[in-house]
Amino acid sequence: MSLPLGDSNFDLVQYFLQLWEMWFEHRISEATQARPEMAEAIIRREIEDYLRTSLLRERLHLQPDTKDNAKALAARNRGNELFVPKLGKNLEALQHYNESIAYSEPGSEARALAYGDRSVVCLKFNLFKECLENIRLARASNYPARLADQLSEREQYAKKCLNLLPPIFPDPAKRTPGKYRPRGTGRPALQLSYEAHRNIPHLVKCVELRQDSEFGRHLVTTQHLKAGDVLMIEKPYASLLCERDQYKRCAFCHNEDTFTLIPCEGCTMAMYCSEECRDKAHKQYHRYECAVLRDCWRSVGFPVEMLLGLRTVATAFASFDQSLGQWIYRMDTLDEAKVNAFTVDWNKATVRDIYDTVHVLATNQNRRDHKQLASLIFFAYIVQGLLLDRTELGPLCSCPSRRKLLFELLLRHTQTALTSKNDVYHMERVKLEDDRVEEDESEDDSSVDNNNSDDRKSPRNVHHEERTHAIAIYPLFSMVNHSCIPNVAPIHLLDGRLAMVATRPIDAGEQLYNSNGFSTFDPDHSARRHALQLSHFFKCRCASCQSRVVGFSPVKLLEEQFFFRRLSLKDWDWQQEVHMLIEYMNQAERRHLQSVVTGPELLLAHTMRKLYGYAPDDDMFTLTGELSKKSWETTVQQMMRFFCG
């Protein structure tokens, strides 16, 4: 994005840190010394008093998000500067054109011109259906008459090429630009490996919830599991697109429809692949965040969990039919000790029942120090004030009890997001740098992919990488505890669901563990434990952290090297590679190291993500080098033949 949302004028985090040192720290420390049990109430009172008398909004330049044709023109100009054949930054230019569309006023010339520019980018990639859709949108936005002839010629050319040239995408019949289209891998859908729970159809029956003083709530298997077993396939309750993808992906379904995104007409932050997704987002949550989203990104975008907390609250409020009275009654009668995702009958669960499972996720509030809790309370008050001033929540929260509920929910779900959020990955093919290619070619391992999803050999300098495009809250998966030696891994599917897959054999009675971003591949043991203590407030007691020794066995290393050499001798397709990995890891005589994550475990998760988290239809987005050059040269030749007879 060209306009960084976290710019210095909106650095609320730095502003709070200064306030803490100059004002809050001494006053709060002094007040809580005699009454430590009243810490939260004291902190809230001090911050509320400060915000009531300060001119914070004026200092932060907070103002409603409005369409601005001048900013739209500036974004379009940046796109034009990048849309140069020899520069090779056409997809970056495309995102600036999308930014221009998002900023432009409905029916304005600025929007029409951006749609027209986007149609030219479509021609560059031989996307003729998408080109025609952008031409339609340009005309609907009052494309200027002085340029109408150019648009008509472009339209004639696109229509002729649509009938004469082979399509870029493998199944063009399924592609209707401007309409939601489920992504597919071209392979059978992933299924649970065992019988499902009677009341939880997206979880295998052999996984149970346990609770004790040592581990809290955690998941345990009652039968032996094999590497590669699919144990859970779960939808997120709430998800939030990352900032860098806001002008690249649909804000609702997260599909990468960069060439045909349409804007939210109430803000400059959200774009959608279709009117269907735009309407669903508005109904399910966006109507309550639309007016405040840009200022929230600018002021409290870091930590981003504050925004996921806002999205969770907005989603929950919509599920109560916009009735705060119903929500208050629900909260007053909810017995949190009896609620978790395992007590819900998911076959009959309503959206309110599902919210209950999110509401009771851990906040770790009693483990936070005064400074961290004060910062979260400070941010929650800022967001609450914006919601009360700019959205329909203002009139609904006219009494103090309702304003208090709104604040408490924002604070709660920011903390549950900090504790339980998961990154959402997709797979991209990227070109390796020359030095990386030489390094990879000199090693006999499987780090370089020689296969793409349709089993055709890829160039040696092309590699599949996991990229984060969103964060999300999953009620069931959030109950899986951390270990630096995980035995399960999340596989993010193209439809937004998360599949939990066993990455090594797991004995009956053993707990299921995921990694919260730290594993034995992080060599500094003490730094790893310190980071976990700061972020999740616990001391990891996995075998690696307890022994402080990474248990690599020379025999095991030789064995793995021999196995990887076998994999590298032939261009296996991904399905065959997964089969070989599962067979190797589940051999009866094999003993898995208890104090280290092994190479085959990592490769199994990575290859399954390629199988089920990679969309062939989006492959051209990642191969901007040779493909853009080839497509541009082909398009120029075709245009010359068309226009010159």
PyMOL commands that set and color helices and strands:
alter all, ss='L'
color gray80, all
select helices_A, chain A and resi 8-10+12-34+36-53+56-60+69-82+90-103+109-124+128-140+145-164+172-174+243-245+275-289+293-300+305-319+324-333+336-338+351-359+365-367+370-390+393-396+400-420+434-441+477-479+525-536+543-547+554-568+574-585+599-613+616-621+626-643
alter helices_A, ss='H'
color red, helices_A
select strands_A, chain A and resi 207-212+216-221+230-234+238-241+262-263+271-272+422-431+462-473+481-482+488-492+498-502+513-514
alter strands_A, ss='S'
color yellow, strands_A
deselect
rebuild
show_as cartoon
